Amino acid sequence: MNYGTCFPRWRAGAPDWDAYVRTPFLRSLADGSLPRHAFLTYLAQDYVFLIHFARAWSLAVAKAGSLPEMRACSATVHALLETETRLHLDLCARAGITEAELTATVEAPQNLAYTRYVLEAGYSGDFLDLLAALAPCVLGYGEIGARLLSEGHDPAYAEWIETYGGTDYQALCHGTAALIDGAVASRLGPQAPALPRWHQLQDRFSTATRLEAAFWTLAG
Ligand SMILES: Cc1ncc(CO)c(N)n1
């Protein structure tokens, strides 16, 4: 999946990328064999995840260096709070799980580790550190959604697949990639991949990817 120029390079340098985007969980989600309870466990954890992720993208608004960067980050905050959380609320409501129950979800260690890792990248690092830690989340789900949609899937979890593979989410991915490429170019210049700083960003990206791969294991 070609989202910009930094992302494909970081992805190629992340040893756990395939473990993230090609898991048994996703295979069973696509062929419809994933047990409902496993899907709902995942969704409840992911609901809490999205709230922390919206916080992290909000921190990116605060760390951004220009109004266009602020707008791009704010668009993602909006998409997380208004679109993605609603998918989770709607799917869970249909299964009889209330918003109050979702909010009371006790975070799994994998969830806690991932969201706090990303937030910490933002607290202790700069805008680029935060973007590198945020990138696997947005762009990985874009890659997964686009692939599952193009490969064909069972209707059981179609709404999930169509959300991430759909045009709105794909547009968000392209916007995020453009944001990252612009932020890297304006701060590090055209030789960015040759700089020591690039390896720090690669490390952030690779760690976040490893934590994404681990996230799938929380629903069993
Ligand atoms: C764990 C995880 N990563 C990425 C996304 C995409 O926002 C999500 N909903 N959940």
PDBQT file of the ligand as one rigid body, heavy atoms in Angstrom, charges set to zero:
ROOT
HETATM    1  C1  LIG A 301      -5.458  -1.202  17.810  1.00  0.00    +0.000 C 
HETATM    2  C2  LIG A 301      -5.926  -0.301  16.726  1.00  0.00    +0.000 A 
HETATM    3  N1  LIG A 301      -5.049   0.203  15.861  1.00  0.00    +0.000 NA
HETATM    4  C3  LIG A 301      -5.451   1.031  14.889  1.00  0.00    +0.000 A 
HETATM    5  C4  LIG A 301      -6.770   1.381  14.761  1.00  0.00    +0.000 A 
HETATM    6  C5  LIG A 301      -7.239   2.315  13.668  1.00  0.00    +0.000 C 
HETATM    7  O1  LIG A 301      -7.708   3.473  14.203  1.00  0.00    +0.000 OA
HETATM    8  C6  LIG A 301      -7.671   0.840  15.698  1.00  0.00    +0.000 A 
HETATM    9  N2  LIG A 301      -8.994   1.143  15.657  1.00  0.00    +0.000 N 
HETATM   10  N3  LIG A 301      -7.220   0.004  16.656  1.00  0.00    +0.000 NA
ENDROOT
TORSDOF 0
